[in-house]
Amino acid sequence: MSGHAQHGSDKGAAFVGLIGGAVFIGAILYGIVIWTNGLFAEHEAEKPGAAVTAPQLPTA
């Protein structure tokens, strides 16, 4: 007797951890992208010539 009990497969738990970890990391990366885009949008808005305006047609 080796003293080890026989257990079932841990494949299901491994796949749940793999998928859950991938979703968690993806959510973190998505949050970082959204946060960074927001910071750059604020930074670009502070520039004096950053606003793009449509050309005005002359009125007669």
C-alpha distance matrix in Angstrom:
0.0 3.7 5.6 8.0 9.9 11.8 15.4 18.7 20.9 22.8 25.7 28.0 27.7 28.1 31.3 32.6 32.3 33.9 36.8 37.2 37.3 39.8 42.0 41.9 42.9 45.5 47.0 47.2 48.9 51.3 52.2 52.9 55.2 57.1 57.5 58.7 61.1 62.5 63.1 64.9 67.0 68.2 68.9 70.9 72.8 74.1 76.0 79.7 80.1 76.8 78.2 79.1 82.1 83.7 87.1 90.0 92.6 96.2 98.1 101.7
3.7 0.0 3.8 5.6 8.7 10.7 14.0 17.3 19.0 20.5 23.4 25.9 25.3 25.5 28.8 30.2 29.5 31.0 34.1 34.5 34.3 36.8 39.2 38.9 39.7 42.5 44.0 44.0 45.7 48.2 49.1 49.7 52.0 53.9 54.3 55.4 57.9 59.3 59.8 61.6 63.7 64.9 65.5 67.6 69.5 70.8 72.6 76.3 76.8 73.5 75.0 75.9 79.0 80.6 84.0 86.9 89.6 93.2 95.1 98.7
5.6 3.8 0.0 3.8 6.6 9.7 12.6 16.3 18.4 19.5 22.8 24.9 23.9 24.5 28.0 28.9 28.2 30.2 33.1 33.1 33.1 35.9 37.9 37.5 38.6 41.4 42.6 42.7 44.6 47.0 47.7 48.4 50.8 52.6 52.9 54.2 56.7 57.9 58.5 60.4 62.5 63.5 64.3 66.4 68.2 69.4 71.4 75.1 75.7 72.4 73.8 74.9 77.9 79.6 83.0 85.8 88.6 92.1 94.0 97.6
8.0 5.6 3.8 0.0 3.8 6.5 9.1 12.7 14.6 15.7 19.0 21.1 20.2 20.8 24.2 25.2 24.6 26.5 29.4 29.5 29.6 32.3 34.4 34.1 35.2 37.9 39.2 39.4 41.3 43.6 44.4 45.2 47.6 49.3 49.7 51.1 53.5 54.8 55.4 57.3 59.3 60.4 61.3 63.3 65.1 66.4 68.4 72.1 72.5 69.2 70.5 71.5 74.5 76.1 79.6 82.4 85.1 88.6 90.5 94.1
9.9 8.7 6.6 3.8 0.0 3.8 6.3 10.0 12.7 14.1 17.5 19.1 18.6 19.7 22.9 23.6 23.5 25.7 28.2 28.3 28.9 31.6 33.3 33.2 34.7 37.2 38.3 38.9 40.9 42.9 43.7 44.9 47.1 48.6 49.2 50.8 53.0 54.2 55.1 57.1 58.8 60.0 61.1 63.0 64.7 66.1 68.2 71.8 72.2 68.8 70.0 70.9 73.8 75.2 78.8 81.5 84.1 87.7 89.4 93.0
11.8 10.7 9.7 6.5 3.8 0.0 3.8 7.0 9.7 12.0 14.9 16.7 16.8 17.9 20.7 21.8 22.2 24.0 26.4 26.9 27.7 30.1 31.8 32.1 33.6 35.9 37.2 38.0 39.8 41.7 42.8 44.0 46.0 47.6 48.5 50.0 52.0 53.3 54.4 56.2 57.8 59.3 60.4 62.1 63.8 65.4 67.4 71.0 71.2 67.8 68.8 69.5 72.4 73.7 77.2 79.9 82.5 86.1 87.8 91.4
15.4 14.0 12.6 9.1 6.3 3.8 0.0 3.7 6.6 8.5 11.7 13.1 13.1 14.6 17.3 18.1 18.7 20.7 22.8 23.3 24.3 26.7 28.3 28.7 30.3 32.4 33.6 34.6 36.5 38.2 39.3 40.7 42.7 44.1 45.1 46.7 48.6 49.9 51.1 52.9 54.4 55.9 57.1 58.8 60.4 62.1 64.1 67.7 67.9 64.4 65.4 66.1 68.9 70.1 73.7 76.3 78.9 82.5 84.1 87.7
18.7 17.3 16.3 12.7 10.0 7.0 3.7 0.0 3.8 6.5 9.0 10.2 11.1 12.7 14.7 15.8 17.0 18.7 20.5 21.3 22.7 24.7 26.2 27.0 28.7 30.5 31.8 33.1 34.8 36.3 37.7 39.2 40.9 42.3 43.5 45.2 46.8 48.2 49.7 51.3 52.7 54.3 55.6 57.2 58.7 60.6 62.6 66.1 66.1 62.5 63.4 63.9 66.6 67.8 71.3 73.9 76.4 80.0 81.6 85.2
20.9 19.0 18.4 14.6 12.7 9.7 6.6 3.8 0.0 3.8 5.5 7.5 8.8 9.6 11.5 13.2 14.3 15.5 17.4 18.7 19.8 21.6 23.3 24.4 25.8 27.5 29.1 30.4 31.9 33.4 35.0 36.4 37.9 39.5 40.9 42.3 43.9 45.5 46.9 48.4 49.8 51.6 52.8 54.2 55.9 57.8 59.6 63.2 63.1 59.5 60.5 60.9 63.7 64.8 68.2 71.0 73.4 77.0 78.7 82.3
22.8 20.5 19.5 15.7 14.1 12.0 8.5 6.5 3.8 0.0 3.8 5.5 5.4 6.2 8.8 10.1 10.7 12.3 14.4 15.3 16.3 18.3 20.1 20.8 22.3 24.2 25.7 26.8 28.4 30.1 31.5 32.9 34.5 36.1 37.3 38.8 40.5 42.0 43.4 44.9 46.4 48.1 49.3 50.8 52.4 54.3 56.2 59.7 59.8 56.2 57.2 57.8 60.6 61.8 65.3 68.0 70.5 74.1 75.9 79.5
25.7 23.4 22.8 19.0 17.5 14.9 11.7 9.0 5.5 3.8 0.0 3.8 5.5 5.0 6.2 8.6 9.8 10.4 12.2 13.9 15.1 16.4 18.3 19.6 20.9 22.3 24.2 25.6 26.8 28.3 30.1 31.5 32.8 34.4 36.0 37.3 38.8 40.5 42.0 43.3 44.7 46.6 47.8 49.1 50.8 52.8 54.6 58.1 57.9 54.3 55.2 55.6 58.4 59.4 62.8 65.6 68.0 71.7 73.4 77.0
28.0 25.9 24.9 21.1 19.1 16.7 13.1 10.2 7.5 5.5 3.8 0.0 3.8 5.4 5.3 6.2 8.6 9.8 10.7 12.0 14.0 15.4 16.5 18.0 19.9 21.0 22.4 24.2 25.7 26.8 28.4 30.2 31.5 32.8 34.4 36.1 37.4 38.9 40.6 42.1 43.2 45.1 46.5 47.8 49.3 51.4 53.3 56.7 56.6 52.9 53.6 54.0 56.7 57.7 61.2 63.8 66.2 69.9 71.5 75.0
27.7 25.3 23.9 20.2 18.6 16.8 13.1 11.1 8.8 5.4 5.5 3.8 0.0 3.8 5.5 5.1 6.1 8.5 10.0 10.2 11.8 14.1 15.2 16.0 17.9 19.6 20.7 22.2 24.0 25.3 26.6 28.3 30.0 31.3 32.5 34.2 35.9 37.2 38.7 40.4 41.7 43.3 44.7 46.2 47.7 49.6 51.6 55.1 55.2 51.6 52.4 53.1 55.8 57.0 60.6 63.2 65.8 69.4 71.0 74.6
28.1 25.5 24.5 20.8 19.7 17.9 14.6 12.7 9.6 6.2 5.0 5.4 3.8 0.0 3.8 5.5 5.1 6.1 8.7 9.8 10.4 12.2 14.2 15.1 16.3 18.1 19.8 21.0 22.3 24.0 25.6 26.9 28.4 30.1 31.4 32.7 34.4 36.1 37.4 38.9 40.4 42.1 43.2 44.7 46.4 48.3 50.1 53.7 53.7 50.1 51.1 51.7 54.6 55.8 59.3 62.1 64.7 68.3 70.1 73.7
31.3 28.8 28.0 24.2 22.9 20.7 17.3 14.7 11.5 8.8 6.2 5.3 5.5 3.8 0.0 3.8 5.3 4.9 6.0 8.2 9.6 10.5 12.2 13.9 15.2 16.3 18.1 19.8 20.9 22.2 24.1 25.7 26.8 28.4 30.0 31.4 32.7 34.5 36.1 37.4 38.6 40.6 41.9 43.0 44.7 46.9 48.6 52.0 51.8 48.2 49.1 49.4 52.2 53.3 56.7 59.5 61.9 65.6 67.3 70.9
32.6 30.2 28.9 25.2 23.6 21.8 18.1 15.8 13.2 10.1 8.6 6.2 5.1 5.5 3.8 0.0 3.8 5.5 5.3 5.8 8.2 9.8 10.5 11.9 14.0 15.1 16.3 18.1 19.8 20.8 22.3 24.2 25.6 26.7 28.3 30.0 31.4 32.8 34.5 36.1 37.2 38.9 40.4 41.8 43.2 45.3 47.3 50.7 50.6 47.0 47.7 48.2 50.9 52.1 55.7 58.3 60.8 64.4 66.0 69.6
32.3 29.5 28.2 24.6 23.5 22.2 18.7 17.0 14.3 10.7 9.8 8.6 6.1 5.1 5.3 3.8 0.0 3.8 5.6 5.0 5.7 8.3 9.8 10.1 11.8 13.8 15.0 16.2 18.0 19.5 20.8 22.3 24.1 25.5 26.6 28.2 30.0 31.4 32.7 34.4 35.8 37.4 38.7 40.2 41.8 43.7 45.6 49.1 49.3 45.7 46.7 47.4 50.3 51.7 55.2 57.9 60.6 64.2 65.9 69.5
33.9 31.0 30.2 26.5 25.7 24.0 20.7 18.7 15.5 12.3 10.4 9.8 8.5 6.1 4.9 5.5 3.8 0.0 3.8 5.5 5.2 6.2 8.7 9.9 10.6 12.1 14.2 15.5 16.4 18.1 20.0 21.2 22.5 24.3 25.7 26.9 28.5 30.3 31.7 33.0 34.5 36.4 37.4 38.7 40.5 42.5 44.2 47.7 47.6 44.1 45.1 45.7 48.6 49.9 53.3 56.2 58.8 62.3 64.2 67.8
36.8 34.1 33.1 29.4 28.2 26.4 22.8 20.5 17.4 14.4 12.2 10.7 10.0 8.7 6.0 5.3 5.6 3.8 0.0 3.8 5.4 5.1 6.2 8.6 10.0 10.4 12.2 14.3 15.3 16.2 18.3 20.0 21.0 22.4 24.2 25.6 26.8 28.5 30.3 31.6 32.7 34.7 36.1 37.2 38.8 41.0 42.7 46.1 45.9 42.3 43.1 43.5 46.2 47.4 50.9 53.6 56.1 59.7 61.5 65.1
37.2 34.5 33.1 29.5 28.3 26.9 23.3 21.3 18.7 15.3 13.9 12.0 10.2 9.8 8.2 5.8 5.0 5.5 3.8 0.0 3.8 5.4 5.2 6.1 8.6 9.8 10.5 12.4 14.3 15.2 16.5 18.5 20.0 21.1 22.5 24.3 25.8 27.0 28.7 30.4 31.5 33.2 34.7 36.1 37.5 39.6 41.6 45.0 45.1 41.5 42.2 42.9 45.7 47.0 50.6 53.2 55.9 59.4 61.1 64.7
37.3 34.3 33.1 29.6 28.9 27.7 24.3 22.7 19.8 16.3 15.1 14.0 11.8 10.4 9.6 8.2 5.7 5.2 5.4 3.8 0.0 3.8 5.4 5.0 6.1 8.4 9.8 10.6 12.2 14.1 15.3 16.6 18.4 20.0 21.1 22.5 24.3 25.8 27.1 28.7 30.2 31.8 33.0 34.6 36.2 38.0 39.9 43.5 43.6 40.1 41.2 42.0 45.0 46.5 50.0 52.8 55.6 59.1 60.9 64.6
39.8 36.8 35.9 32.3 31.6 30.1 26.7 24.7 21.6 18.3 16.4 15.4 14.1 12.2 10.5 9.8 8.3 6.2 5.1 5.4 3.8 0.0 3.8 5.4 5.2 6.0 8.5 9.9 10.5 12.0 14.1 15.3 16.4 18.2 19.8 21.0 22.4 24.3 25.7 26.9 28.3 30.4 31.4 32.7 34.4 36.5 38.2 41.6 41.5 37.9 39.0 39.5 42.5 43.9 47.3 50.2 52.8 56.4 58.3 61.9
42.0 39.2 37.9 34.4 33.3 31.8 28.3 26.2 23.3 20.1 18.3 16.5 15.2 14.2 12.2 10.5 9.8 8.7 6.2 5.2 5.4 3.8 0.0 3.8 5.5 5.0 6.1 8.6 9.8 10.3 12.2 14.2 15.2 16.3 18.2 19.8 20.9 22.4 24.3 25.7 26.7 28.6 30.1 31.3 32.7 35.0 36.9 40.2 40.2 36.5 37.2 37.8 40.6 42.0 45.5 48.2 50.9 54.4 56.1 59.8
41.9 38.9 37.5 34.1 33.2 32.1 28.7 27.0 24.4 20.8 19.6 18.0 16.0 15.1 13.9 11.9 10.1 9.9 8.6 6.1 5.0 5.4 3.8 0.0 3.8 5.4 5.2 6.3 8.7 9.9 10.7 12.5 14.4 15.5 16.6 18.4 20.1 21.3 22.8 24.6 25.8 27.3 28.8 30.4 31.8 33.7 35.8 39.2 39.5 35.9 36.9 37.8 40.7 42.4 45.9 48.6 51.5 54.9 56.6 60.3
42.9 39.7 38.6 35.2 34.7 33.6 30.3 28.7 25.8 22.3 20.9 19.9 17.9 16.3 15.2 14.0 11.8 10.6 10.0 8.6 6.1 5.2 5.5 3.8 0.0 3.8 5.4 5.1 6.2 8.6 9.8 10.6 12.4 14.3 15.3 16.5 18.4 20.0 21.1 22.6 24.3 26.0 27.0 28.5 30.3 32.1 33.9 37.4 37.6 34.1 35.4 36.3 39.4 41.1 44.6 47.4 50.3 53.7 55.7 59.4
45.5 42.5 41.4 37.9 37.2 35.9 32.4 30.5 27.5 24.2 22.3 21.0 19.6 18.1 16.3 15.1 13.8 12.1 10.4 9.8 8.4 6.0 5.0 5.4 3.8 0.0 3.8 5.4 5.1 6.0 8.5 9.8 10.6 12.3 14.1 15.3 16.5 18.3 20.0 21.1 22.4 24.5 25.7 26.8 28.5 30.6 32.3 35.8 35.7 32.1 33.0 33.7 36.7 38.2 41.7 44.5 47.3 50.7 52.7 56.3
47.0 44.0 42.6 39.2 38.3 37.2 33.6 31.8 29.1 25.7 24.2 22.4 20.7 19.8 18.1 16.3 15.0 14.2 12.2 10.5 9.8 8.5 6.1 5.2 5.4 3.8 0.0 3.8 5.5 5.1 6.1 8.6 9.9 10.5 12.1 14.2 15.4 16.5 18.4 20.1 21.0 22.7 24.3 25.7 27.0 29.1 31.1 34.5 34.7 31.1 31.8 32.7 35.6 37.2 40.8 43.4 46.3 49.7 51.5 55.2
47.2 44.0 42.7 39.4 38.9 38.0 34.6 33.1 30.4 26.8 25.6 24.2 22.2 21.0 19.8 18.1 16.2 15.5 14.3 12.4 10.6 9.9 8.6 6.3 5.1 5.4 3.8 0.0 3.8 5.5 5.1 6.3 8.8 10.0 10.5 12.2 14.3 15.4 16.5 18.5 19.9 21.3 22.5 24.3 25.8 27.5 29.6 33.1 33.5 30.1 31.2 32.5 35.5 37.5 41.0 43.7 46.8 50.1 51.9 55.7
48.9 45.7 44.6 41.3 40.9 39.8 36.5 34.8 31.9 28.4 26.8 25.7 24.0 22.3 20.9 19.8 18.0 16.4 15.3 14.3 12.2 10.5 9.8 8.7 6.2 5.1 5.5 3.8 0.0 3.8 5.4 5.1 6.3 8.7 9.8 10.5 12.3 14.2 15.4 16.5 18.2 20.1 21.0 22.4 24.3 26.1 27.8 31.3 31.4 28.0 29.3 30.3 33.4 35.3 38.7 41.6 44.6 47.9 50.0 53.7
51.3 48.2 47.0 43.6 42.9 41.7 38.2 36.3 33.4 30.1 28.3 26.8 25.3 24.0 22.2 20.8 19.5 18.1 16.2 15.2 14.1 12.0 10.3 9.9 8.6 6.0 5.1 5.5 3.8 0.0 3.8 5.4 5.2 6.2 8.6 9.9 10.6 12.4 14.4 15.5 16.5 18.6 20.0 21.0 22.5 24.8 26.6 29.9 29.9 26.3 27.2 28.0 31.0 32.7 36.2 38.9 41.9 45.2 47.1 50.9
52.2 49.1 47.7 44.4 43.7 42.8 39.3 37.7 35.0 31.5 30.1 28.4 26.6 25.6 24.1 22.3 20.8 20.0 18.3 16.5 15.3 14.1 12.2 10.7 9.8 8.5 6.1 5.1 5.4 3.8 0.0 3.8 5.4 5.1 6.0 8.5 9.9 10.6 12.3 14.3 15.3 16.7 18.4 20.0 21.1 23.1 25.3 28.6 29.1 25.6 26.4 27.8 30.7 32.7 36.3 38.9 42.0 45.2 47.0 50.8
52.9 49.7 48.4 45.2 44.9 44.0 40.7 39.2 36.4 32.9 31.5 30.2 28.3 26.9 25.7 24.2 22.3 21.2 20.0 18.5 16.6 15.3 14.2 12.5 10.6 9.8 8.6 6.3 5.1 5.4 3.8 0.0 3.8 5.5 5.1 6.0 8.5 9.8 10.5 12.3 14.1 15.4 16.4 18.2 19.9 21.5 23.4 27.0 27.5 24.1 25.5 27.0 30.2 32.4 35.8 38.6 41.8 45.0 47.0 50.7
55.2 52.0 50.8 47.6 47.1 46.0 42.7 40.9 37.9 34.5 32.8 31.5 30.0 28.4 26.8 25.6 24.1 22.5 21.0 20.0 18.4 16.4 15.2 14.4 12.4 10.6 9.9 8.8 6.3 5.2 5.4 3.8 0.0 3.8 5.5 5.1 6.1 8.5 9.9 10.6 12.1 14.3 15.2 16.3 18.1 20.2 21.8 25.2 25.2 21.7 23.0 24.1 27.3 29.3 32.7 35.6 38.7 41.9 44.1 47.8
57.1 53.9 52.6 49.3 48.6 47.6 44.1 42.3 39.5 36.1 34.4 32.8 31.3 30.1 28.4 26.7 25.5 24.3 22.4 21.1 20.0 18.2 16.3 15.5 14.3 12.3 10.5 10.0 8.7 6.2 5.1 5.5 3.8 0.0 3.8 5.5 5.2 6.2 8.8 10.1 10.5 12.5 14.3 15.3 16.5 18.8 20.8 24.0 24.2 20.6 21.4 22.6 25.6 27.6 31.2 33.8 36.9 40.2 42.0 45.8
57.5 54.3 52.9 49.7 49.2 48.5 45.1 43.5 40.9 37.3 36.0 34.4 32.5 31.4 30.0 28.3 26.6 25.7 24.2 22.5 21.1 19.8 18.2 16.6 15.3 14.1 12.1 10.5 9.8 8.6 6.0 5.1 5.5 3.8 0.0 3.8 5.5 5.1 6.3 8.8 9.9 10.8 12.4 14.4 15.5 17.1 19.5 22.9 23.6 20.3 21.4 23.2 26.3 28.7 32.2 34.7 38.1 41.1 43.0 46.8
58.7 55.4 54.2 51.1 50.8 50.0 46.7 45.2 42.3 38.8 37.3 36.1 34.2 32.7 31.4 30.0 28.2 26.9 25.6 24.3 22.5 21.0 19.8 18.4 16.5 15.3 14.2 12.2 10.5 9.9 8.5 6.0 5.1 5.5 3.8 0.0 3.8 5.3 5.1 6.3 8.6 10.0 10.5 12.3 14.2 15.7 17.5 21.1 21.6 18.3 20.0 21.7 25.0 27.6 30.8 33.6 37.0 40.0 42.2 45.9
61.1 57.9 56.7 53.5 53.0 52.0 48.6 46.8 43.9 40.5 38.8 37.4 35.9 34.4 32.7 31.4 30.0 28.5 26.8 25.8 24.3 22.4 20.9 20.1 18.4 16.5 15.4 14.3 12.3 10.6 9.9 8.5 6.1 5.2 5.5 3.8 0.0 3.8 5.4 5.2 6.0 8.6 9.7 10.4 12.1 14.4 16.0 19.3 19.4 15.8 17.1 18.5 21.7 24.1 27.4 30.2 33.5 36.6 38.7 42.5
62.5 59.3 57.9 54.8 54.2 53.3 49.9 48.2 45.5 42.0 40.5 38.9 37.2 36.1 34.5 32.8 31.4 30.3 28.5 27.0 25.8 24.3 22.4 21.3 20.0 18.3 16.5 15.4 14.2 12.4 10.6 9.8 8.5 6.2 5.1 5.3 3.8 0.0 3.8 5.5 5.0 6.3 8.5 9.9 10.6 12.7 15.0 18.2 18.8 15.4 16.3 18.3 21.3 23.9 27.3 29.8 33.2 36.1 38.0 41.8
63.1 59.8 58.5 55.4 55.1 54.4 51.1 49.7 46.9 43.4 42.0 40.6 38.7 37.4 36.1 34.5 32.7 31.7 30.3 28.7 27.1 25.7 24.3 22.8 21.1 20.0 18.4 16.5 15.4 14.4 12.3 10.5 9.9 8.8 6.3 5.1 5.4 3.8 0.0 3.8 5.5 5.2 6.2 8.7 9.9 11.0 13.3 16.8 17.9 14.9 16.5 18.9 22.1 25.1 28.2 30.8 34.3 37.1 39.1 42.9
64.9 61.6 60.4 57.3 57.1 56.2 52.9 51.3 48.4 44.9 43.3 42.1 40.4 38.9 37.4 36.1 34.4 33.0 31.6 30.4 28.7 26.9 25.7 24.6 22.6 21.1 20.1 18.5 16.5 15.5 14.3 12.3 10.6 10.1 8.8 6.3 5.2 5.5 3.8 0.0 3.8 5.4 4.8 6.0 8.4 9.9 11.3 14.8 15.3 12.2 14.2 16.3 19.7 22.6 25.6 28.4 31.9 34.7 37.0 40.7
67.0 63.7 62.5 59.3 58.8 57.8 54.4 52.7 49.8 46.4 44.7 43.2 41.7 40.4 38.6 37.2 35.8 34.5 32.7 31.5 30.2 28.3 26.7 25.8 24.3 22.4 21.0 19.9 18.2 16.5 15.3 14.1 12.1 10.5 9.9 8.6 6.0 5.0 5.5 3.8 0.0 3.8 5.4 5.2 6.1 8.8 10.5 13.6 13.9 10.4 11.6 13.6 16.8 19.7 22.9 25.5 29.0 31.8 33.9 37.6
68.2 64.9 63.5 60.4 60.0 59.3 55.9 54.3 51.6 48.1 46.6 45.1 43.3 42.1 40.6 38.9 37.4 36.4 34.7 33.2 31.8 30.4 28.6 27.3 26.0 24.5 22.7 21.3 20.1 18.6 16.7 15.4 14.3 12.5 10.8 10.0 8.6 6.3 5.2 5.4 3.8 0.0 3.8 5.5 5.1 6.5 9.3 12.3 13.7 10.8 12.0 14.9 17.8 21.1 24.1 26.4 30.1 32.6 34.5 38.3
68.9 65.5 64.3 61.3 61.1 60.4 57.1 55.6 52.8 49.3 47.8 46.5 44.7 43.2 41.9 40.4 38.7 37.4 36.1 34.7 33.0 31.4 30.1 28.8 27.0 25.7 24.3 22.5 21.0 20.0 18.4 16.4 15.2 14.3 12.4 10.5 9.7 8.5 6.2 4.8 5.4 3.8 0.0 3.8 5.5 5.4 7.3 10.9 12.2 9.8 12.2 15.0 18.3 21.7 24.4 26.9 30.5 32.9 35.2 38.8
70.9 67.6 66.4 63.3 63.0 62.1 58.8 57.2 54.2 50.8 49.1 47.8 46.2 44.7 43.0 41.8 40.2 38.7 37.2 36.1 34.6 32.7 31.3 30.4 28.5 26.8 25.7 24.3 22.4 21.0 20.0 18.2 16.3 15.3 14.4 12.3 10.4 9.9 8.7 6.0 5.2 5.5 3.8 0.0 3.8 5.4 5.6 9.0 9.3 6.4 8.9 11.5 14.9 18.1 20.8 23.5 27.1 29.6 32.0 35.6
72.8 69.5 68.2 65.1 64.7 63.8 60.4 58.7 55.9 52.4 50.8 49.3 47.7 46.4 44.7 43.2 41.8 40.5 38.8 37.5 36.2 34.4 32.7 31.8 30.3 28.5 27.0 25.8 24.3 22.5 21.1 19.9 18.1 16.5 15.5 14.2 12.1 10.6 9.9 8.4 6.1 5.1 5.5 3.8 0.0 3.8 5.5 7.8 8.8 6.1 7.2 10.5 13.3 16.8 19.6 21.8 25.5 27.9 30.0 33.6
74.1 70.8 69.4 66.4 66.1 65.4 62.1 60.6 57.8 54.3 52.8 51.4 49.6 48.3 46.9 45.3 43.7 42.5 41.0 39.6 38.0 36.5 35.0 33.7 32.1 30.6 29.1 27.5 26.1 24.8 23.1 21.5 20.2 18.8 17.1 15.7 14.4 12.7 11.0 9.9 8.8 6.5 5.4 5.4 3.8 0.0 3.8 6.3 8.8 7.5 9.3 12.9 15.6 19.2 21.6 23.7 27.4 29.4 31.5 35.1
76.0 72.6 71.4 68.4 68.2 67.4 64.1 62.6 59.6 56.2 54.6 53.3 51.6 50.1 48.6 47.3 45.6 44.2 42.7 41.6 39.9 38.2 36.9 35.8 33.9 32.3 31.1 29.6 27.8 26.6 25.3 23.4 21.8 20.8 19.5 17.5 16.0 15.0 13.3 11.3 10.5 9.3 7.3 5.6 5.5 3.8 0.0 3.8 5.6 5.2 8.1 11.4 14.2 17.8 19.7 22.0 25.7 27.6 30.0 33.5
79.7 76.3 75.1 72.1 71.8 71.0 67.7 66.1 63.2 59.7 58.1 56.7 55.1 53.7 52.0 50.7 49.1 47.7 46.1 45.0 43.5 41.6 40.2 39.2 37.4 35.8 34.5 33.1 31.3 29.9 28.6 27.0 25.2 24.0 22.9 21.1 19.3 18.2 16.8 14.8 13.6 12.3 10.9 9.0 7.8 6.3 3.8 0.0 3.8 5.7 7.5 10.6 12.7 16.3 17.7 19.7 23.3 24.8 27.2 30.6
80.1 76.8 75.7 72.5 72.2 71.2 67.9 66.1 63.1 59.8 57.9 56.6 55.2 53.7 51.8 50.6 49.3 47.6 45.9 45.1 43.6 41.5 40.2 39.5 37.6 35.7 34.7 33.5 31.4 29.9 29.1 27.5 25.2 24.2 23.6 21.6 19.4 18.8 17.9 15.3 13.9 13.7 12.2 9.3 8.8 8.8 5.6 3.8 0.0 3.8 5.6 7.8 10.0 13.4 14.7 17.1 20.6 22.4 25.0 28.4
76.8 73.5 72.4 69.2 68.8 67.8 64.4 62.5 59.5 56.2 54.3 52.9 51.6 50.1 48.2 47.0 45.7 44.1 42.3 41.5 40.1 37.9 36.5 35.9 34.1 32.1 31.1 30.1 28.0 26.3 25.6 24.1 21.7 20.6 20.3 18.3 15.8 15.4 14.9 12.2 10.4 10.8 9.8 6.4 6.1 7.5 5.2 5.7 3.8 0.0 3.8 6.3 9.5 12.9 15.0 17.7 21.3 23.5 26.1 29.6
78.2 75.0 73.8 70.5 70.0 68.8 65.4 63.4 60.5 57.2 55.2 53.6 52.4 51.1 49.1 47.7 46.7 45.1 43.1 42.2 41.2 39.0 37.2 36.9 35.4 33.0 31.8 31.2 29.3 27.2 26.4 25.5 23.0 21.4 21.4 20.0 17.1 16.3 16.5 14.2 11.6 12.0 12.2 8.9 7.2 9.3 8.1 7.5 5.6 3.8 0.0 3.8 6.3 9.9 12.4 14.8 18.4 20.8 23.1 26.7
79.1 75.9 74.9 71.5 70.9 69.5 66.1 63.9 60.9 57.8 55.6 54.0 53.1 51.7 49.4 48.2 47.4 45.7 43.5 42.9 42.0 39.5 37.8 37.8 36.3 33.7 32.7 32.5 30.3 28.0 27.8 27.0 24.1 22.6 23.2 21.7 18.5 18.3 18.9 16.3 13.6 14.9 15.0 11.5 10.5 12.9 11.4 10.6 7.8 6.3 3.8 0.0 3.8 6.8 9.4 12.3 15.7 18.4 21.0 24.6
82.1 79.0 77.9 74.5 73.8 72.4 68.9 66.6 63.7 60.6 58.4 56.7 55.8 54.6 52.2 50.9 50.3 48.6 46.2 45.7 45.0 42.5 40.6 40.7 39.4 36.7 35.6 35.5 33.4 31.0 30.7 30.2 27.3 25.6 26.3 25.0 21.7 21.3 22.1 19.7 16.8 17.8 18.3 14.9 13.3 15.6 14.2 12.7 10.0 9.5 6.3 3.8 0.0 3.8 6.4 8.7 12.3 15.0 17.3 21.0
83.7 80.6 79.6 76.1 75.2 73.7 70.1 67.8 64.8 61.8 59.4 57.7 57.0 55.8 53.3 52.1 51.7 49.9 47.4 47.0 46.5 43.9 42.0 42.4 41.1 38.2 37.2 37.5 35.3 32.7 32.7 32.4 29.3 27.6 28.7 27.6 24.1 23.9 25.1 22.6 19.7 21.1 21.7 18.1 16.8 19.2 17.8 16.3 13.4 12.9 9.9 6.8 3.8 0.0 3.8 6.3 9.4 12.6 15.0 18.6
87.1 84.0 83.0 79.6 78.8 77.2 73.7 71.3 68.2 65.3 62.8 61.2 60.6 59.3 56.7 55.7 55.2 53.3 50.9 50.6 50.0 47.3 45.5 45.9 44.6 41.7 40.8 41.0 38.7 36.2 36.3 35.8 32.7 31.2 32.2 30.8 27.4 27.3 28.2 25.6 22.9 24.1 24.4 20.8 19.6 21.6 19.7 17.7 14.7 15.0 12.4 9.4 6.4 3.8 0.0 3.8 6.5 9.5 12.4 15.8
90.0 86.9 85.8 82.4 81.5 79.9 76.3 73.9 71.0 68.0 65.6 63.8 63.2 62.1 59.5 58.3 57.9 56.2 53.6 53.2 52.8 50.2 48.2 48.6 47.4 44.5 43.4 43.7 41.6 38.9 38.9 38.6 35.6 33.8 34.7 33.6 30.2 29.8 30.8 28.4 25.5 26.4 26.9 23.5 21.8 23.7 22.0 19.7 17.1 17.7 14.8 12.3 8.7 6.3 3.8 0.0 3.8 6.4 8.8 12.4
92.6 89.6 88.6 85.1 84.1 82.5 78.9 76.4 73.4 70.5 68.0 66.2 65.8 64.7 61.9 60.8 60.6 58.8 56.1 55.9 55.6 52.8 50.9 51.5 50.3 47.3 46.3 46.8 44.6 41.9 42.0 41.8 38.7 36.9 38.1 37.0 33.5 33.2 34.3 31.9 29.0 30.1 30.5 27.1 25.5 27.4 25.7 23.3 20.6 21.3 18.4 15.7 12.3 9.4 6.5 3.8 0.0 3.8 6.3 9.5
96.2 93.2 92.1 88.6 87.7 86.1 82.5 80.0 77.0 74.1 71.7 69.9 69.4 68.3 65.6 64.4 64.2 62.3 59.7 59.4 59.1 56.4 54.4 54.9 53.7 50.7 49.7 50.1 47.9 45.2 45.2 45.0 41.9 40.2 41.1 40.0 36.6 36.1 37.1 34.7 31.8 32.6 32.9 29.6 27.9 29.4 27.6 24.8 22.4 23.5 20.8 18.4 15.0 12.6 9.5 6.4 3.8 0.0 3.8 6.4
98.1 95.1 94.0 90.5 89.4 87.8 84.1 81.6 78.7 75.9 73.4 71.5 71.0 70.1 67.3 66.0 65.9 64.2 61.5 61.1 60.9 58.3 56.1 56.6 55.7 52.7 51.5 51.9 50.0 47.1 47.0 47.0 44.1 42.0 43.0 42.2 38.7 38.0 39.1 37.0 33.9 34.5 35.2 32.0 30.0 31.5 30.0 27.2 25.0 26.1 23.1 21.0 17.3 15.0 12.4 8.8 6.3 3.8 0.0 3.8
101.7 98.7 97.6 94.1 93.0 91.4 87.7 85.2 82.3 79.5 77.0 75.0 74.6 73.7 70.9 69.6 69.5 67.8 65.1 64.7 64.6 61.9 59.8 60.3 59.4 56.3 55.2 55.7 53.7 50.9 50.8 50.7 47.8 45.8 46.8 45.9 42.5 41.8 42.9 40.7 37.6 38.3 38.8 35.6 33.6 35.1 33.5 30.6 28.4 29.6 26.7 24.6 21.0 18.6 15.8 12.4 9.5 6.4 3.8 0.0
